[in-house]
Amino acid sequence: MAYEVNGNTVEADANGYLVEIDDWNEDVAKVIAASEGIEEMTQRHWDVINYLRDEFINNAGNQPNMRKLTKSMQTKWNDKKVDTKAIYELFPAGPS
């Protein structure tokens, strides 16, 4: 699987994860989002993406579970109503 981004080919595995983590940038993220039916990336989308990237890159490949993700977004957004449903409204196919 591959994504075309600004005239370049970015390789991904069968699950859609980038083969080379260094290929990631916001343009790549927008192309991936569009391929999953997400037309507009809001600040909340970027907050989730940046949180998950930070966890993965800075914590030895950690992929936080949904509870940790929702708790972190509750804090970030100062919104105690953030739950799994709110995350799936942003990312219908799942956040990772």
Secondary structure, DSSP 8 states (H G I E B T S, - for coil): -EEEETTEEEEB-TTS-BSSGGG--HHHHHHHHHHTT-----HHHHHHHHHHHHHHHHTTT----HHHHHHHHHHHHT-TT--HHHHHHH-TT---
